[in-house]
Amino acid sequence: MASCFSNAPCLTPTNGAAPLAYATALQYFAAAQCFLTHNLLPEAKLKNHDTFDFIVVGAGSAGSVVASRLSENKNYNVLLIEAGGDAPLESDIPGFVGSLYESDYDWKYHTENDGRTSQAIINGTVGWNKGKMFGGSSSMNSMYYVRGDDQDYQTWYDQGNKEWSVDEVKRCFKKSENLLDKERLSNPKISEFYGHDGPLNVNRFNSTFNEYIAKILEAWEEIGFRNVPDLNIENVNTSGYLLASATGGVRQSTSKAYVIPAEKRSNLKILKHSLVTKVLINKKNKKTEGVEVEKGGKKYVFYTKREVIVSAGSVASPQLLMLSGVGNADHLSEKGITPIVHSPNVGQNVQDHAVVPIFIFSDEPNESSLPEKYLSYVDYLVTRAGPLAHDDIGTDASAFYTTVEGATYPNIQTILVVYPKNTPGLKEGFSHSFRYNDTIMDDIVELNKDHGIYLFVLNLLHPVSRGHISLKSKNPHDAPLIYANYLSDETDVETIVKALKMSSKIVDTEYFKSINAFLGRMNIPACNELELDSDEYWRCVSINVVSTLWHPVRSCMMGTDISNSVVDSRLRVHGVKGLRVVDASVIPSTTSGNTNAPTIMIGERGSELILEDNNY
Ligand SMILES: Cc1cc2nc3c(=O)[nH]c(=O)nc-3n(C[C@H](O)[C@H](O)[C@H](O)COP(=O)(O)OP(=O)(O)OC[C@H]3O[C@@H](n4cnc5c(N)ncnc54)[C@H](O)[C@@H]3O)c2cc1C
């Protein structure tokens, strides 16, 4: 048996029946992958200078929602333009999400090396991966479905964004949701909290690590993070299972939820592999006229009768505004772009969820054998369960808590990641996600040979530090420069150090003691002399390995006027007529958790505002 799995030939005589049966079975299962995917989206045949009521730039988490909602009205012609193409099979299967990082389906943005933080990360640059395909980042994210806290949206409202009251926001979350988790549906209070007939299916992952997660939940309870049935309802000093934008073991991107069901509408035209290089704004009357597009080496112009909606995400939306003449006038002139509207906040004030890890090594979980692994691949095709049915870098267990005594609002989220002993591809996986350097990873891989790893990823929910995004050049193919500025404000360092010390206590709980767990020291020369688990140690680790949870926001933030923001609370670009931004970049202060659900909600609310303003 062992020889069969080490590629040695099978020496037993055969009359051909058995190999044929197995070859046919393998062919059947190989073909069964196709049942997972949808046919390719239809692409419109357009003529240069065609005109539309609305042009939506970017078919990501928000753009897909906007194009779908606007085209529900048959009187409006809508053009949806996406730089990428159809999402690949690996996007549908949650367990293959890691293969999308740094692939052709990723914009592969990297932050600039600031010479101070993240120096134990490859090249000192943090990977700001972003989906380049239909569904955008919702086609390559980890699928955690987290709404955030009421207080987040109350803050938006209190900042003068009157269209975003807690009630309106909740209504729009519900409008998008179709809750399918049986356990939550059976609890009237939880069931009532969610929507039931929206386009986006939300459910629980069917995690293969449930046996271990149950023990971690007990350990969290022991250190004061109470287990609760729903983390969207109770999120201060609590722990439990997250919902996911996935169901039946398959990802639910916004393309799947919103664009595919609308693809046959005659008033919705779709362009793939088409890069919008500029929004055309009349210099005199500041009115938006259309967009310039590059597709297959050719240039096109499409015009709008009403509005252009930029939904290109937190990096590309400010880039596109700047390329179009909307931004800091000095910066634009320096890059050889004629300023049309001096809008100093474009690309400024960026807030991102910064993360720092705790590695705990222990006797569990044991590695799975090669036959088990391959059987699970086949099993997935039949049952949609097993390791491929959940995100490959995380579990759905999470805790939310506060480092501030008595606070009713979380400032930290921890996500649990489990690596069984001898996890194949561990180093490669990290080189695409958190990008720790070889010095760190070689030690971790060595320890992983005999120890399972419980990795706790701590997410600083409300960082005070701010980054910015600026143009490298006026060439739309040049990625913009990203200055993340993580932990540049001392308050953030203090919060994360406190949180790491609160969380590392888990190693002393009953379960962890029973599996001989110990806190791992990350091999960072600058920190190696410091006492493990001391404030100084965590401070040093935080500065050296701080990375991202891929949640940048605020680069085109909403607010009351051009001096403090880029768009108004109806998401109209200040100083320009007929131009809006609708995506994560408009978030005025970040939310208490992962940002996909809030961005979809913004897509819903943004569509309503556009329709209202166009007399619908
Ligand atoms: C690796 C990763 C993991 C994450 N995990 C989670 C998670 O588990 N849960 C969660 O809630 N959030 C998660 N997020 C964050 C979440 O996915 C994002 O906040 C959200 O998708 C942002 O949506 P958006 O519409 O602003 O941008 P995107 O979804 O990125 O969409 C922008 C779209 O615009 C297109 N585009 C850009 N420029 C142009 C142009 N010039 N012309 C035409 N098209 C263009 C892009 O190709 C893309 O399709 C994750 C993100 C990443 C990248």
The ligand as an SDF file (V2000), in Angstrom:
LIG
                    3D

 53 58  0  0  0  0  0  0  0  0999 V2000
   -7.1290   38.2580    0.8680 C   0  0  0  0  0  0  0  0  0  0  0  0
   -8.3180   38.9600    1.4480 C   0  0  0  0  0  0  0  0  0  0  0  0
   -9.0030   38.3750    2.5130 C   0  0  0  0  0  0  0  0  0  0  0  0
  -10.0960   39.0410    3.0650 C   0  0  0  0  0  0  0  0  0  0  0  0
  -10.8740   38.3980    3.9740 N   0  0  0  0  0  0  0  0  0  0  0  0
  -12.0570   38.9490    4.3480 C   0  0  0  0  0  0  0  0  0  0  0  0
  -12.9950   38.2120    5.1170 C   0  0  0  0  0  0  0  0  0  0  0  0
  -12.7950   37.0520    5.4350 O   0  0  0  0  0  0  0  0  0  0  0  0
  -14.1570   38.8300    5.4490 N   0  0  0  0  0  0  0  0  0  0  0  0
  -14.4220   40.1150    5.1050 C   0  0  0  0  0  0  0  0  0  0  0  0
  -15.4720   40.6310    5.5180 O   0  0  0  0  0  0  0  0  0  0  0  0
  -13.5610   40.8300    4.3720 N   0  0  0  0  0  0  0  0  0  0  0  0
  -12.4090   40.2560    3.9460 C   0  0  0  0  0  0  0  0  0  0  0  0
  -11.5820   40.9450    3.1160 N   0  0  0  0  0  0  0  0  0  0  0  0
  -11.9110   42.3440    2.7750 C   0  0  0  0  0  0  0  0  0  0  0  0
  -13.0570   42.4870    1.7880 C   0  0  0  0  0  0  0  0  0  0  0  0
  -13.0250   41.4590    0.8340 O   0  0  0  0  0  0  0  0  0  0  0  0
  -12.9620   43.8700    1.1380 C   0  0  0  0  0  0  0  0  0  0  0  0
  -13.1170   44.8550    2.1360 O   0  0  0  0  0  0  0  0  0  0  0  0
  -14.0330   44.1090    0.0810 C   0  0  0  0  0  0  0  0  0  0  0  0
  -14.0540   43.0690   -0.8540 O   0  0  0  0  0  0  0  0  0  0  0  0
  -13.7680   45.4360   -0.6230 C   0  0  0  0  0  0  0  0  0  0  0  0
  -14.7130   45.6030   -1.6420 O   0  0  0  0  0  0  0  0  0  0  0  0
  -14.5890   46.7610   -2.7240 P   0  0  0  0  0  0  0  0  0  0  0  0
  -15.8230   46.7290   -3.5210 O   0  0  0  0  0  0  0  0  0  0  0  0
  -14.2090   48.0160   -2.0470 O   0  0  0  0  0  0  0  0  0  0  0  0
  -13.3210   46.3640   -3.6110 O   0  0  0  0  0  0  0  0  0  0  0  0
  -13.0680   45.0360   -4.4680 P   0  0  0  0  0  0  0  0  0  0  0  0
  -13.9680   43.9370   -4.0410 O   0  0  0  0  0  0  0  0  0  0  0  0
  -11.6000   44.7880   -4.3970 O   0  0  0  0  0  0  0  0  0  0  0  0
  -13.5050   45.4260   -5.9500 O   0  0  0  0  0  0  0  0  0  0  0  0
  -12.8300   46.3250   -6.7810 C   0  0  0  0  0  0  0  0  0  0  0  0
  -13.0150   45.8220   -8.2110 C   0  0  0  0  0  0  0  0  0  0  0  0
  -12.6510   46.8410   -9.1180 O   0  0  0  0  0  0  0  0  0  0  0  0
  -11.8590   46.2940  -10.1630 C   0  0  0  0  0  0  0  0  0  0  0  0
  -11.0270   47.3990  -10.6840 N   0  0  0  0  0  0  0  0  0  0  0  0
  -10.0600   48.0590  -10.0410 C   0  0  0  0  0  0  0  0  0  0  0  0
   -9.5560   49.0290  -10.8170 N   0  0  0  0  0  0  0  0  0  0  0  0
  -10.2500   49.0020  -11.9770 C   0  0  0  0  0  0  0  0  0  0  0  0
  -10.1970   49.7650  -13.1720 C   0  0  0  0  0  0  0  0  0  0  0  0
   -9.3600   50.8010  -13.2940 N   0  0  0  0  0  0  0  0  0  0  0  0
  -11.0200   49.4280  -14.1910 N   0  0  0  0  0  0  0  0  0  0  0  0
  -11.9030   48.4000  -14.0550 C   0  0  0  0  0  0  0  0  0  0  0  0
  -11.9980   47.6500  -12.9410 N   0  0  0  0  0  0  0  0  0  0  0  0
  -11.1890   47.9470  -11.9030 C   0  0  0  0  0  0  0  0  0  0  0  0
  -11.0780   45.2040   -9.4680 C   0  0  0  0  0  0  0  0  0  0  0  0
  -10.5580   44.2700  -10.3710 O   0  0  0  0  0  0  0  0  0  0  0  0
  -12.1280   44.6270   -8.5330 C   0  0  0  0  0  0  0  0  0  0  0  0
  -12.8930   43.6330   -9.1520 O   0  0  0  0  0  0  0  0  0  0  0  0
  -10.4780   40.3200    2.5540 C   0  0  0  0  0  0  0  0  0  0  0  0
   -9.7850   40.8830    1.4800 C   0  0  0  0  0  0  0  0  0  0  0  0
   -8.7370   40.2100    0.9080 C   0  0  0  0  0  0  0  0  0  0  0  0
   -8.0440   40.8240   -0.2760 C   0  0  0  0  0  0  0  0  0  0  0  0
  1  2  1  0
  2  3  1  0
  2 52  2  0
  3  4  2  0
  4  5  1  0
  4 50  1  0
  5  6  2  0
  6  7  1  0
  6 13  1  0
  7  8  2  0
  7  9  1  0
  9 10  1  0
 10 11  2  0
 10 12  1  0
 12 13  2  0
 13 14  1  0
 14 15  1  0
 14 50  1  0
 15 16  1  0
 16 17  1  0
 16 18  1  0
 18 19  1  0
 18 20  1  0
 20 21  1  0
 20 22  1  0
 22 23  1  0
 23 24  1  0
 24 25  2  0
 24 26  1  0
 24 27  1  0
 27 28  1  0
 28 29  2  0
 28 30  1  0
 28 31  1  0
 31 32  1  0
 32 33  1  0
 33 34  1  0
 33 48  1  0
 34 35  1  0
 35 36  1  0
 35 46  1  0
 36 37  1  0
 36 45  1  0
 37 38  2  0
 38 39  1  0
 39 40  1  0
 39 45  2  0
 40 41  1  0
 40 42  2  0
 42 43  1  0
 43 44  2  0
 44 45  1  0
 46 47  1  0
 46 48  1  0
 48 49  1  0
 50 51  2  0
 51 52  1  0
 52 53  1  0
M  END
$$$$
